[in-house]
């Protein structure tokens, strides 16, 4: 049972690197973390639904960044 909590197979099948460790070490925000998580696990867990969840989070992140007045590289827009 603890393997399903500590090392679930849908997160460890790609060489044993868990997205949680990658996400935490890079200090991603929740939307970024969700995108990574859903894309990482979709072949082994949620399939198309996980890809749709990743897409939903990506659209939200893009909209948030566009609202900040940043360019495609995340830099402050020079027109502001």
Number of C-alpha atoms within 10 A of each C-alpha: 7 7 8 10 8 11 15 13 16 16 22 15 14 12 7 10 12 20 20 13 10 13 17 11 9 10 11 13 11 12 16 16 19 21 20 19 19 24 19 21 21 19 13 11 14 15 13 13 12 20 18 16 18 23 16 14 20 17 13 14 17 12 11 12 14 14 9 13 15 16 13 11 7 11 10 12 13 8 7 6
